[in-house]
């Protein structure tokens, strides 16, 4: 299972995000929230600009084919 994007922007981090970022940048010890490395600009871009398709291991081939067909229909035929 995979999740991509900026996890610290998820609702479960609301109210703690800015304080934890500040603590992490100040070199706070473990237990001070969560660790952030860098400005997370790429993860923010992925979170905001990617097209997400929900999946789980129990999808049958027919289900995947249906979703793929619906995406193709919504986007139009591929240009050749």
mmCIF file of the N, C-alpha and C atoms, coordinates in Angstrom:
data_MODEL
# 
_entry.id   MODEL 
# 
loop_
_atom_site.group_PDB 
_atom_site.id 
_atom_site.type_symbol 
_atom_site.label_atom_id 
_atom_site.label_alt_id 
_atom_site.label_comp_id 
_atom_site.label_asym_id 
_atom_site.label_entity_id 
_atom_site.label_seq_id 
_atom_site.pdbx_PDB_ins_code 
_atom_site.Cartn_x 
_atom_site.Cartn_y 
_atom_site.Cartn_z 
_atom_site.occupancy 
_atom_site.B_iso_or_equiv 
_atom_site.pdbx_formal_charge 
_atom_site.auth_seq_id 
_atom_site.auth_comp_id 
_atom_site.auth_asym_id 
_atom_site.auth_atom_id 
_atom_site.pdbx_PDB_model_num 
ATOM 1   N N  . UNK A 1 1  ? 0.839   -1.174 0.000   1.00 0.00 ? 1  UNK A N  1 
ATOM 2   C CA . UNK A 1 1  ? 0.000   0.000  0.000   1.00 0.00 ? 1  UNK A CA 1 
ATOM 3   C C  . UNK A 1 1  ? 0.886   1.239  0.000   1.00 0.00 ? 1  UNK A C  1 
ATOM 4   N N  . UNK A 1 2  ? 0.419   2.256  -0.671  1.00 0.00 ? 2  UNK A N  1 
ATOM 5   C CA . UNK A 1 2  ? 1.233   3.439  -0.860  1.00 0.00 ? 2  UNK A CA 1 
ATOM 6   C C  . UNK A 1 2  ? 0.364   4.675  -0.743  1.00 0.00 ? 2  UNK A C  1 
ATOM 7   N N  . UNK A 1 3  ? 0.900   5.672  -0.110  1.00 0.00 ? 3  UNK A N  1 
ATOM 8   C CA . UNK A 1 3  ? 0.272   6.987  -0.117  1.00 0.00 ? 3  UNK A CA 1 
ATOM 9   C C  . UNK A 1 3  ? 1.356   7.971  -0.472  1.00 0.00 ? 3  UNK A C  1 
ATOM 10  N N  . UNK A 1 4  ? 1.077   8.858  -1.378  1.00 0.00 ? 4  UNK A N  1 
ATOM 11  C CA . UNK A 1 4  ? 2.059   9.864  -1.756  1.00 0.00 ? 4  UNK A CA 1 
ATOM 12  C C  . UNK A 1 4  ? 1.461   11.238 -1.515  1.00 0.00 ? 4  UNK A C  1 
ATOM 13  N N  . UNK A 1 5  ? 2.304   12.169 -1.263  1.00 0.00 ? 5  UNK A N  1 
ATOM 14  C CA . UNK A 1 5  ? 1.850   13.520 -0.968  1.00 0.00 ? 5  UNK A CA 1 
ATOM 15  C C  . UNK A 1 5  ? 2.324   13.924 0.415   1.00 0.00 ? 5  UNK A C  1 
ATOM 16  N N  . UNK A 1 6  ? 1.890   15.052 0.846   1.00 0.00 ? 6  UNK A N  1 
ATOM 17  C CA . UNK A 1 6  ? 2.350   15.619 2.109   1.00 0.00 ? 6  UNK A CA 1 
ATOM 18  C C  . UNK A 1 6  ? 1.447   15.164 3.248   1.00 0.00 ? 6  UNK A C  1 
ATOM 19  N N  . UNK A 1 7  ? 1.894   14.157 3.979   1.00 0.00 ? 7  UNK A N  1 
ATOM 20  C CA . UNK A 1 7  ? 1.090   13.605 5.080   1.00 0.00 ? 7  UNK A CA 1 
ATOM 21  C C  . UNK A 1 7  ? 0.794   14.634 6.160   1.00 0.00 ? 7  UNK A C  1 
ATOM 22  N N  . UNK A 1 8  ? 1.703   15.583 6.386   1.00 0.00 ? 8  UNK A N  1 
ATOM 23  C CA . UNK A 1 8  ? 1.466   16.554 7.455   1.00 0.00 ? 8  UNK A CA 1 
ATOM 24  C C  . UNK A 1 8  ? 0.370   17.551 7.098   1.00 0.00 ? 8  UNK A C  1 
ATOM 25  N N  . UNK A 1 9  ? -0.139  17.497 5.893   1.00 0.00 ? 9  UNK A N  1 
ATOM 26  C CA . UNK A 1 9  ? -1.277  18.342 5.511   1.00 0.00 ? 9  UNK A CA 1 
ATOM 27  C C  . UNK A 1 9  ? -2.621  17.620 5.705   1.00 0.00 ? 9  UNK A C  1 
ATOM 28  N N  . UNK A 1 10 ? -2.576  16.385 6.143   1.00 0.00 ? 10 UNK A N  1 
ATOM 29  C CA . UNK A 1 10 ? -3.805  15.628 6.380   1.00 0.00 ? 10 UNK A CA 1 
ATOM 30  C C  . UNK A 1 10 ? -4.514  16.142 7.637   1.00 0.00 ? 10 UNK A C  1 
ATOM 31  N N  . UNK A 1 11 ? -5.836  16.038 7.680   1.00 0.00 ? 11 UNK A N  1 
ATOM 32  C CA . UNK A 1 11 ? -6.595  16.570 8.816   1.00 0.00 ? 11 UNK A CA 1 
ATOM 33  C C  . UNK A 1 11 ? -6.167  16.044 10.186  1.00 0.00 ? 11 UNK A C  1 
ATOM 34  N N  . UNK A 1 12 ? -5.649  14.843 10.250  1.00 0.00 ? 12 UNK A N  1 
ATOM 35  C CA . UNK A 1 12 ? -5.249  14.307 11.554  1.00 0.00 ? 12 UNK A CA 1 
ATOM 36  C C  . UNK A 1 12 ? -4.110  15.111 12.176  1.00 0.00 ? 12 UNK A C  1 
ATOM 37  N N  . UNK A 1 13 ? -3.427  15.940 11.390  1.00 0.00 ? 13 UNK A N  1 
ATOM 38  C CA . UNK A 1 13 ? -2.338  16.748 11.914  1.00 0.00 ? 13 UNK A CA 1 
ATOM 39  C C  . UNK A 1 13 ? -2.777  18.176 12.230  1.00 0.00 ? 13 UNK A C  1 
ATOM 40  N N  . UNK A 1 14 ? -4.034  18.538 11.974  1.00 0.00 ? 14 UNK A N  1 
ATOM 41  C CA . UNK A 1 14 ? -4.505  19.891 12.254  1.00 0.00 ? 14 UNK A CA 1 
ATOM 42  C C  . UNK A 1 14 ? -4.283  20.250 13.714  1.00 0.00 ? 14 UNK A C  1 
ATOM 43  N N  . UNK A 1 15 ? -3.915  21.472 13.932  1.00 0.00 ? 15 UNK A N  1 
ATOM 44  C CA . UNK A 1 15 ? -3.708  21.952 15.288  1.00 0.00 ? 15 UNK A CA 1 
ATOM 45  C C  . UNK A 1 15 ? -2.316  21.656 15.830  1.00 0.00 ? 15 UNK A C  1 
ATOM 46  N N  . UNK A 1 16 ? -1.632  20.702 15.230  1.00 0.00 ? 16 UNK A N  1 
ATOM 47  C CA . UNK A 1 16 ? -0.292  20.351 15.686  1.00 0.00 ? 16 UNK A CA 1 
ATOM 48  C C  . UNK A 1 16 ? 0.759   20.651 14.638  1.00 0.00 ? 16 UNK A C  1 
ATOM 49  N N  . UNK A 1 17 ? 0.315   20.881 13.423  1.00 0.00 ? 17 UNK A N  1 
ATOM 50  C CA . UNK A 1 17 ? 1.243   20.986 12.298  1.00 0.00 ? 17 UNK A CA 1 
ATOM 51  C C  . UNK A 1 17 ? 2.281   22.093 12.485  1.00 0.00 ? 17 UNK A C  1 
ATOM 52  N N  . UNK A 1 18 ? 1.831   23.311 12.673  1.00 0.00 ? 18 UNK A N  1 
ATOM 53  C CA . UNK A 1 18 ? 2.777   24.426 12.736  1.00 0.00 ? 18 UNK A CA 1 
ATOM 54  C C  . UNK A 1 18 ? 3.686   24.317 13.950  1.00 0.00 ? 18 UNK A C  1 
ATOM 55  N N  . UNK A 1 19 ? 3.138   23.928 15.093  1.00 0.00 ? 19 UNK A N  1 
ATOM 56  C CA . UNK A 1 19 ? 3.971   23.783 16.294  1.00 0.00 ? 19 UNK A CA 1 
ATOM 57  C C  . UNK A 1 19 ? 4.997   22.673 16.110  1.00 0.00 ? 19 UNK A C  1 
ATOM 58  N N  . UNK A 1 20 ? 4.577   21.574 15.503  1.00 0.00 ? 20 UNK A N  1 
ATOM 59  C CA . UNK A 1 20 ? 5.501   20.456 15.296  1.00 0.00 ? 20 UNK A CA 1 
ATOM 60  C C  . UNK A 1 20 ? 6.572   20.821 14.275  1.00 0.00 ? 20 UNK A C  1 
ATOM 61  N N  . UNK A 1 21 ? 6.193   21.545 13.210  1.00 0.00 ? 21 UNK A N  1 
ATOM 62  C CA . UNK A 1 21 ? 7.192   21.968 12.230  1.00 0.00 ? 21 UNK A CA 1 
ATOM 63  C C  . UNK A 1 21 ? 8.229   22.862 12.897  1.00 0.00 ? 21 UNK A C  1 
ATOM 64  N N  . UNK A 1 22 ? 7.754   23.796 13.704  1.00 0.00 ? 22 UNK A N  1 
ATOM 65  C CA . UNK A 1 22 ? 8.678   24.704 14.391  1.00 0.00 ? 22 UNK A CA 1 
ATOM 66  C C  . UNK A 1 22 ? 9.589   23.926 15.335  1.00 0.00 ? 22 UNK A C  1 
ATOM 67  N N  . UNK A 1 23 ? 9.026   22.968 16.068  1.00 0.00 ? 23 UNK A N  1 
ATOM 68  C CA . UNK A 1 23 ? 9.827   22.164 16.995  1.00 0.00 ? 23 UNK A CA 1 
ATOM 69  C C  . UNK A 1 23 ? 10.858  21.337 16.239  1.00 0.00 ? 23 UNK A C  1 
ATOM 70  N N  . UNK A 1 24 ? 10.438  20.748 15.113  1.00 0.00 ? 24 UNK A N  1 
ATOM 71  C CA . UNK A 1 24 ? 11.359  19.926 14.333  1.00 0.00 ? 24 UNK A CA 1 
ATOM 72  C C  . UNK A 1 24 ? 12.491  20.774 13.766  1.00 0.00 ? 24 UNK A C  1 
ATOM 73  N N  . UNK A 1 25 ? 12.162  21.945 13.282  1.00 0.00 ? 25 UNK A N  1 
ATOM 74  C CA . UNK A 1 25 ? 13.198  22.818 12.714  1.00 0.00 ? 25 UNK A CA 1 
ATOM 75  C C  . UNK A 1 25 ? 14.141  23.339 13.792  1.00 0.00 ? 25 UNK A C  1 
ATOM 76  N N  . UNK A 1 26 ? 13.641  23.435 15.023  1.00 0.00 ? 26 UNK A N  1 
ATOM 77  C CA . UNK A 1 26 ? 14.479  23.910 16.128  1.00 0.00 ? 26 UNK A CA 1 
ATOM 78  C C  . UNK A 1 26 ? 15.313  22.784 16.716  1.00 0.00 ? 26 UNK A C  1 
ATOM 79  N N  . UNK A 1 27 ? 15.175  21.572 16.186  1.00 0.00 ? 27 UNK A N  1 
ATOM 80  C CA . UNK A 1 27 ? 15.964  20.450 16.668  1.00 0.00 ? 27 UNK A CA 1 
ATOM 81  C C  . UNK A 1 27 ? 15.402  19.825 17.930  1.00 0.00 ? 27 UNK A C  1 
ATOM 82  N N  . UNK A 1 28 ? 14.096  19.896 18.108  1.00 0.00 ? 28 UNK A N  1 
ATOM 83  C CA . UNK A 1 28 ? 13.469  19.319 19.299  1.00 0.00 ? 28 UNK A CA 1 
ATOM 84  C C  . UNK A 1 28 ? 13.686  17.812 19.333  1.00 0.00 ? 28 UNK A C  1 
ATOM 85  N N  . UNK A 1 29 ? 13.780  17.236 20.526  1.00 0.00 ? 29 UNK A N  1 
ATOM 86  C CA . UNK A 1 29 ? 13.977  15.786 20.640  1.00 0.00 ? 29 UNK A CA 1 
ATOM 87  C C  . UNK A 1 29 ? 12.745  15.008 20.208  1.00 0.00 ? 29 UNK A C  1 
ATOM 88  N N  . UNK A 1 30 ? 12.914  13.686 20.059  1.00 0.00 ? 30 UNK A N  1 
ATOM 89  C CA . UNK A 1 30 ? 11.787  12.822 19.703  1.00 0.00 ? 30 UNK A CA 1 
ATOM 90  C C  . UNK A 1 30 ? 10.635  13.043 20.671  1.00 0.00 ? 30 UNK A C  1 
ATOM 91  N N  . UNK A 1 31 ? 9.428   12.871 20.179  1.00 0.00 ? 31 UNK A N  1 
ATOM 92  C CA . UNK A 1 31 ? 8.239   13.061 21.005  1.00 0.00 ? 31 UNK A CA 1 
ATOM 93  C C  . UNK A 1 31 ? 7.687   14.471 20.914  1.00 0.00 ? 31 UNK A C  1 
ATOM 94  N N  . UNK A 1 32 ? 8.321   15.320 20.097  1.00 0.00 ? 32 UNK A N  1 
ATOM 95  C CA . UNK A 1 32 ? 7.875   16.704 19.984  1.00 0.00 ? 32 UNK A CA 1 
ATOM 96  C C  . UNK A 1 32 ? 6.907   16.882 18.821  1.00 0.00 ? 32 UNK A C  1 
ATOM 97  N N  . UNK A 1 33 ? 6.256   15.848 18.386  1.00 0.00 ? 33 UNK A N  1 
ATOM 98  C CA . UNK A 1 33 ? 5.344   15.931 17.243  1.00 0.00 ? 33 UNK A CA 1 
ATOM 99  C C  . UNK A 1 33 ? 5.783   14.947 16.190  1.00 0.00 ? 33 UNK A C  1 
ATOM 100 N N  . UNK A 1 34 ? 6.288   15.449 15.092  1.00 0.00 ? 34 UNK A N  1 
ATOM 101 C CA . UNK A 1 34 ? 6.790   14.596 14.028  1.00 0.00 ? 34 UNK A CA 1 
ATOM 102 C C  . UNK A 1 34 ? 7.938   15.324 13.351  1.00 0.00 ? 34 UNK A C  1 
ATOM 103 N N  . UNK A 1 35 ? 8.736   14.604 12.638  1.00 0.00 ? 35 UNK A N  1 
ATOM 104 C CA . UNK A 1 35 ? 9.922   15.155 12.010  1.00 0.00 ? 35 UNK A CA 1 
ATOM 105 C C  . UNK A 1 35 ? 9.614   15.578 10.585  1.00 0.00 ? 35 UNK A C  1 
ATOM 106 N N  . UNK A 1 36 ? 10.068  16.750 10.200  1.00 0.00 ? 36 UNK A N  1 
ATOM 107 C CA . UNK A 1 36 ? 9.919   17.264 8.844   1.00 0.00 ? 36 UNK A CA 1 
ATOM 108 C C  . UNK A 1 36 ? 11.309  17.549 8.298   1.00 0.00 ? 36 UNK A C  1 
ATOM 109 N N  . UNK A 1 37 ? 11.594  17.064 7.105   1.00 0.00 ? 37 UNK A N  1 
ATOM 110 C CA . UNK A 1 37 ? 12.888  17.307 6.477   1.00 0.00 ? 37 UNK A CA 1 
ATOM 111 C C  . UNK A 1 37 ? 12.648  18.149 5.238   1.00 0.00 ? 37 UNK A C  1 
ATOM 112 N N  . UNK A 1 38 ? 13.159  19.344 5.209   1.00 0.00 ? 38 UNK A N  1 
ATOM 113 C CA . UNK A 1 38 ? 13.003  20.227 4.060   1.00 0.00 ? 38 UNK A CA 1 
ATOM 114 C C  . UNK A 1 38 ? 11.668  20.962 4.079   1.00 0.00 ? 38 UNK A C  1 
ATOM 115 N N  . UNK A 1 39 ? 11.374  21.625 2.974   1.00 0.00 ? 39 UNK A N  1 
ATOM 116 C CA . UNK A 1 39 ? 10.144  22.415 2.912   1.00 0.00 ? 39 UNK A CA 1 
ATOM 117 C C  . UNK A 1 39 ? 8.951   21.647 2.345   1.00 0.00 ? 39 UNK A C  1 
ATOM 118 N N  . UNK A 1 40 ? 9.161   20.420 1.904   1.00 0.00 ? 40 UNK A N  1 
ATOM 119 C CA . UNK A 1 40 ? 8.112   19.532 1.389   1.00 0.00 ? 40 UNK A CA 1 
ATOM 120 C C  . UNK A 1 40 ? 7.391   20.103 0.163   1.00 0.00 ? 40 UNK A C  1 
ATOM 121 N N  . UNK A 1 41 ? 8.072   20.949 -0.591  1.00 0.00 ? 41 UNK A N  1 
ATOM 122 C CA . UNK A 1 41 ? 7.455   21.568 -1.772  1.00 0.00 ? 41 UNK A CA 1 
ATOM 123 C C  . UNK A 1 41 ? 7.020   20.524 -2.804  1.00 0.00 ? 41 UNK A C  1 
ATOM 124 N N  . UNK A 1 42 ? 7.826   19.499 -3.016  1.00 0.00 ? 42 UNK A N  1 
ATOM 125 C CA . UNK A 1 42 ? 7.470   18.478 -4.006  1.00 0.00 ? 42 UNK A CA 1 
ATOM 126 C C  . UNK A 1 42 ? 6.276   17.668 -3.523  1.00 0.00 ? 42 UNK A C  1 
ATOM 127 N N  . UNK A 1 43 ? 6.242   17.339 -2.240  1.00 0.00 ? 43 UNK A N  1 
ATOM 128 C CA . UNK A 1 43 ? 5.089   16.600 -1.727  1.00 0.00 ? 43 UNK A CA 1 
ATOM 129 C C  . UNK A 1 43 ? 3.831   17.446 -1.785  1.00 0.00 ? 43 UNK A C  1 
ATOM 130 N N  . UNK A 1 44 ? 3.951   18.749 -1.547  1.00 0.00 ? 44 UNK A N  1 
ATOM 131 C CA . UNK A 1 44 ? 2.787   19.638 -1.678  1.00 0.00 ? 44 UNK A CA 1 
ATOM 132 C C  . UNK A 1 44 ? 2.295   19.660 -3.124  1.00 0.00 ? 44 UNK A C  1 
ATOM 133 N N  . UNK A 1 45 ? 3.216   19.723 -4.075  1.00 0.00 ? 45 UNK A N  1 
ATOM 134 C CA . UNK A 1 45 ? 2.807   19.741 -5.488  1.00 0.00 ? 45 UNK A CA 1 
ATOM 135 C C  . UNK A 1 45 ? 2.099   18.450 -5.869  1.00 0.00 ? 45 UNK A C  1 
ATOM 136 N N  . UNK A 1 46 ? 2.655   17.330 -5.443  1.00 0.00 ? 46 UNK A N  1 
ATOM 137 C CA . UNK A 1 46 ? 2.021   16.049 -5.728  1.00 0.00 ? 46 UNK A CA 1 
ATOM 138 C C  . UNK A 1 46 ? 0.631   15.985 -5.108  1.00 0.00 ? 46 UNK A C  1 
ATOM 139 N N  . UNK A 1 47 ? 0.514   16.431 -3.878  1.00 0.00 ? 47 UNK A N  1 
ATOM 140 C CA . UNK A 1 47 ? -0.764  16.384 -3.176  1.00 0.00 ? 47 UNK A CA 1 
ATOM 141 C C  . UNK A 1 47 ? -1.818  17.251 -3.890  1.00 0.00 ? 47 UNK A C  1 
ATOM 142 N N  . UNK A 1 48 ? -1.391  18.385 -4.407  1.00 0.00 ? 48 UNK A N  1 
ATOM 143 C CA . UNK A 1 48 ? -2.342  19.330 -5.012  1.00 0.00 ? 48 UNK A CA 1 
ATOM 144 C C  . UNK A 1 48 ? -2.594  19.098 -6.499  1.00 0.00 ? 48 UNK A C  1 
ATOM 145 N N  . UNK A 1 49 ? -1.628  18.543 -7.219  1.00 0.00 ? 49 UNK A N  1 
ATOM 146 C CA . UNK A 1 49 ? -1.731  18.472 -8.673  1.00 0.00 ? 49 UNK A CA 1 
ATOM 147 C C  . UNK A 1 49 ? -1.890  17.073 -9.252  1.00 0.00 ? 49 UNK A C  1 
ATOM 148 N N  . UNK A 1 50 ? -1.796  16.042 -8.420  1.00 0.00 ? 50 UNK A N  1 
ATOM 149 C CA . UNK A 1 50 ? -1.908  14.674 -8.930  1.00 0.00 ? 50 UNK A CA 1 
ATOM 150 C C  . UNK A 1 50 ? -3.374  14.264 -9.066  1.00 0.00 ? 50 UNK A C  1 
ATOM 151 N N  . UNK A 1 51 ? -3.609  13.303 -9.927  1.00 0.00 ? 51 UNK A N  1 
ATOM 152 C CA . UNK A 1 51 ? -4.942  12.714 -10.082 1.00 0.00 ? 51 UNK A CA 1 
ATOM 153 C C  . UNK A 1 51 ? -4.941  11.418 -9.286  1.00 0.00 ? 51 UNK A C  1 
ATOM 154 N N  . UNK A 1 52 ? -5.787  11.360 -8.275  1.00 0.00 ? 52 UNK A N  1 
ATOM 155 C CA . UNK A 1 52 ? -5.801  10.212 -7.367  1.00 0.00 ? 52 UNK A CA 1 
ATOM 156 C C  . UNK A 1 52 ? -6.911  9.247  -7.743  1.00 0.00 ? 52 UNK A C  1 
ATOM 157 N N  . UNK A 1 53 ? -6.585  7.983  -7.782  1.00 0.00 ? 53 UNK A N  1 
ATOM 158 C CA . UNK A 1 53 ? -7.563  6.927  -8.019  1.00 0.00 ? 53 UNK A CA 1 
ATOM 159 C C  . UNK A 1 53 ? -7.494  5.977  -6.830  1.00 0.00 ? 53 UNK A C  1 
ATOM 160 N N  . UNK A 1 54 ? -8.580  5.869  -6.101  1.00 0.00 ? 54 UNK A N  1 
ATOM 161 C CA . UNK A 1 54 ? -8.594  4.987  -4.940  1.00 0.00 ? 54 UNK A CA 1 
ATOM 162 C C  . UNK A 1 54 ? -8.589  3.526  -5.358  1.00 0.00 ? 54 UNK A C  1 
ATOM 163 N N  . UNK A 1 55 ? -7.742  2.745  -4.724  1.00 0.00 ? 55 UNK A N  1 
ATOM 164 C CA . UNK A 1 55 ? -7.646  1.322  -5.002  1.00 0.00 ? 55 UNK A CA 1 
ATOM 165 C C  . UNK A 1 55 ? -7.467  0.558  -3.698  1.00 0.00 ? 55 UNK A C  1 
ATOM 166 N N  . UNK A 1 56 ? -7.708  -0.724 -3.754  1.00 0.00 ? 56 UNK A N  1 
ATOM 167 C CA . UNK A 1 56 ? -7.405  -1.595 -2.622  1.00 0.00 ? 56 UNK A CA 1 
ATOM 168 C C  . UNK A 1 56 ? -7.161  -2.997 -3.160  1.00 0.00 ? 56 UNK A C  1 
ATOM 169 N N  . UNK A 1 57 ? -6.511  -3.862 -2.382  1.00 0.00 ? 57 UNK A N  1 
ATOM 170 C CA . UNK A 1 57 ? -6.104  -5.168 -2.908  1.00 0.00 ? 57 UNK A CA 1 
ATOM 171 C C  . UNK A 1 57 ? -7.246  -6.079 -3.343  1.00 0.00 ? 57 UNK A C  1 
ATOM 172 N N  . UNK A 1 58 ? -8.471  -5.809 -2.926  1.00 0.00 ? 58 UNK A N  1 
ATOM 173 C CA . UNK A 1 58 ? -9.583  -6.679 -3.271  1.00 0.00 ? 58 UNK A CA 1 
ATOM 174 C C  . UNK A 1 58 ? -10.250 -6.377 -4.603  1.00 0.00 ? 58 UNK A C  1 
ATOM 175 N N  . UNK A 1 59 ? -9.712  -5.461 -5.389  1.00 0.00 ? 59 UNK A N  1 
ATOM 176 C CA . UNK A 1 59 ? -10.315 -5.152 -6.686  1.00 0.00 ? 59 UNK A CA 1 
ATOM 177 C C  . UNK A 1 59 ? -10.104 -6.306 -7.663  1.00 0.00 ? 59 UNK A C  1 
ATOM 178 N N  . UNK A 1 60 ? -11.170 -6.688 -8.304  1.00 0.00 ? 60 UNK A N  1 
ATOM 179 C CA . UNK A 1 60 ? -11.089 -7.721 -9.348  1.00 0.00 ? 60 UNK A CA 1 
ATOM 180 C C  . UNK A 1 60 ? -10.677 -7.062 -10.665 1.00 0.00 ? 60 UNK A C  1 
ATOM 181 N N  . UNK A 1 61 ? -10.190 -7.861 -11.586 1.00 0.00 ? 61 UNK A N  1 
ATOM 182 C CA . UNK A 1 61 ? -9.761  -7.341 -12.892 1.00 0.00 ? 61 UNK A CA 1 
ATOM 183 C C  . UNK A 1 61 ? -10.896 -6.589 -13.582 1.00 0.00 ? 61 UNK A C  1 
ATOM 184 N N  . UNK A 1 62 ? -12.121 -7.096 -13.464 1.00 0.00 ? 62 UNK A N  1 
ATOM 185 C CA . UNK A 1 62 ? -13.271 -6.434 -14.095 1.00 0.00 ? 62 UNK A CA 1 
ATOM 186 C C  . UNK A 1 62 ? -13.494 -5.043 -13.505 1.00 0.00 ? 62 UNK A C  1 
ATOM 187 N N  . UNK A 1 63 ? -13.281 -4.908 -12.207 1.00 0.00 ? 63 UNK A N  1 
ATOM 188 C CA . UNK A 1 63 ? -13.451 -3.607 -11.550 1.00 0.00 ? 63 UNK A CA 1 
ATOM 189 C C  . UNK A 1 63 ? -12.398 -2.611 -12.048 1.00 0.00 ? 63 UNK A C  1 
ATOM 190 N N  . UNK A 1 64 ? -11.179 -3.066 -12.153 1.00 0.00 ? 64 UNK A N  1 
ATOM 191 C CA . UNK A 1 64 ? -10.094 -2.208 -12.637 1.00 0.00 ? 64 UNK A CA 1 
ATOM 192 C C  . UNK A 1 64 ? -10.355 -1.796 -14.079 1.00 0.00 ? 64 UNK A C  1 
ATOM 193 N N  . UNK A 1 65 ? -10.804 -2.740 -14.906 1.00 0.00 ? 65 UNK A N  1 
ATOM 194 C CA . UNK A 1 65 ? -11.127 -2.423 -16.298 1.00 0.00 ? 65 UNK A CA 1 
ATOM 195 C C  . UNK A 1 65 ? -12.235 -1.383 -16.380 1.00 0.00 ? 65 UNK A C  1 
ATOM 196 N N  . UNK A 1 66 ? -13.238 -1.495 -15.518 1.00 0.00 ? 66 UNK A N  1 
ATOM 197 C CA . UNK A 1 66 ? -14.344 -0.538 -15.500 1.00 0.00 ? 66 UNK A CA 1 
ATOM 198 C C  . UNK A 1 66 ? -13.830 0.862  -15.166 1.00 0.00 ? 66 UNK A C  1 
ATOM 199 N N  . UNK A 1 67 ? -13.045 0.969  -14.112 1.00 0.00 ? 67 UNK A N  1 
ATOM 200 C CA . UNK A 1 67 ? -12.515 2.277  -13.706 1.00 0.00 ? 67 UNK A CA 1 
ATOM 201 C C  . UNK A 1 67 ? -11.647 2.862  -14.816 1.00 0.00 ? 67 UNK A C  1 
ATOM 202 N N  . UNK A 1 68 ? -10.785 2.039  -15.420 1.00 0.00 ? 68 UNK A N  1 
ATOM 203 C CA . UNK A 1 68 ? -9.931  2.511  -16.512 1.00 0.00 ? 68 UNK A CA 1 
ATOM 204 C C  . UNK A 1 68 ? -10.771 3.015  -17.686 1.00 0.00 ? 68 UNK A C  1 
ATOM 205 N N  . UNK A 1 69 ? -11.811 2.292  -18.035 1.00 0.00 ? 69 UNK A N  1 
ATOM 206 C CA . UNK A 1 69 ? -12.679 2.699  -19.138 1.00 0.00 ? 69 UNK A CA 1 
ATOM 207 C C  . UNK A 1 69 ? -13.388 4.021  -18.829 1.00 0.00 ? 69 UNK A C  1 
ATOM 208 N N  . UNK A 1 70 ? -13.816 4.201  -17.585 1.00 0.00 ? 70 UNK A N  1 
ATOM 209 C CA . UNK A 1 70 ? -14.482 5.439  -17.191 1.00 0.00 ? 70 UNK A CA 1 
ATOM 210 C C  . UNK A 1 70 ? -13.521 6.625  -17.248 1.00 0.00 ? 70 UNK A C  1 
ATOM 211 N N  . UNK A 1 71 ? -12.289 6.424  -16.840 1.00 0.00 ? 71 UNK A N  1 
ATOM 212 C CA . UNK A 1 71 ? -11.297 7.505  -16.915 1.00 0.00 ? 71 UNK A CA 1 
ATOM 213 C C  . UNK A 1 71 ? -11.022 7.864  -18.362 1.00 0.00 ? 71 UNK A C  1 
ATOM 214 N N  . UNK A 1 72 ? -10.855 6.868  -19.226 1.00 0.00 ? 72 UNK A N  1 
ATOM 215 C CA . UNK A 1 72 ? -10.626 7.123  -20.648 1.00 0.00 ? 72 UNK A CA 1 
ATOM 216 C C  . UNK A 1 72 ? -11.812 7.856  -21.245 1.00 0.00 ? 72 UNK A C  1 
ATOM 217 N N  . UNK A 1 73 ? -13.029 7.435  -20.897 1.00 0.00 ? 73 UNK A N  1 
ATOM 218 C CA . UNK A 1 73 ? -14.227 8.102  -21.436 1.00 0.00 ? 73 UNK A CA 1 
ATOM 219 C C  . UNK A 1 73 ? -14.308 9.545  -20.978 1.00 0.00 ? 73 UNK A C  1 
ATOM 220 N N  . UNK A 1 74 ? -13.922 9.816  -19.744 1.00 0.00 ? 74 UNK A N  1 
ATOM 221 C CA . UNK A 1 74 ? -13.990 11.179 -19.222 1.00 0.00 ? 74 UNK A CA 1 
ATOM 222 C C  . UNK A 1 74 ? -12.930 12.076 -19.859 1.00 0.00 ? 74 UNK A C  1 
ATOM 223 N N  . UNK A 1 75 ? -11.790 11.484 -20.204 1.00 0.00 ? 75 UNK A N  1 
ATOM 224 C CA . UNK A 1 75 ? -10.685 12.277 -20.779 1.00 0.00 ? 75 UNK A CA 1 
ATOM 225 C C  . UNK A 1 75 ? -10.756 12.368 -22.290 1.00 0.00 ? 75 UNK A C  1 
ATOM 226 N N  . UNK A 1 76 ? -11.531 11.521 -22.918 1.00 0.00 ? 76 UNK A N  1 
ATOM 227 C CA . UNK A 1 76 ? -11.595 11.499 -24.373 1.00 0.00 ? 76 UNK A CA 1 
ATOM 228 C C  . UNK A 1 76 ? -10.617 10.493 -24.930 1.00 0.00 ? 76 UNK A C  1 
ATOM 229 N N  . UNK A 1 77 ? -10.766 10.176 -26.193 1.00 0.00 ? 77 UNK A N  1 
ATOM 230 C CA . UNK A 1 77 ? -9.876  9.178  -26.804 1.00 0.00 ? 77 UNK A CA 1 
ATOM 231 C C  . UNK A 1 77 ? -8.444  9.713  -26.888 1.00 0.00 ? 77 UNK A C  1 
ATOM 232 N N  . UNK A 1 78 ? -7.477  8.815  -26.843 1.00 0.00 ? 78 UNK A N  1 
ATOM 233 C CA . UNK A 1 78 ? -6.077  9.279  -26.968 1.00 0.00 ? 78 UNK A CA 1 
ATOM 234 C C  . UNK A 1 78 ? -5.814  9.833  -28.361 1.00 0.00 ? 78 UNK A C  1 
ATOM 235 N N  . UNK A 1 79 ? -4.992  10.857 -28.431 1.00 0.00 ? 79 UNK A N  1 
ATOM 236 C CA . UNK A 1 79 ? -4.643  11.414 -29.741 1.00 0.00 ? 79 UNK A CA 1 
ATOM 237 C C  . UNK A 1 79 ? -3.542  10.561 -30.352 1.00 0.00 ? 79 UNK A C  1 
ATOM 238 N N  . UNK A 1 80 ? -3.613  10.409 -31.646 1.00 0.00 ? 80 UNK A N  1 
ATOM 239 C CA . UNK A 1 80 ? -2.625  9.567  -32.354 1.00 0.00 ? 80 UNK A CA 1 
ATOM 240 C C  . UNK A 1 80 ? -1.929  10.360 -33.409 1.00 0.00 ? 80 UNK A C  1 
# 
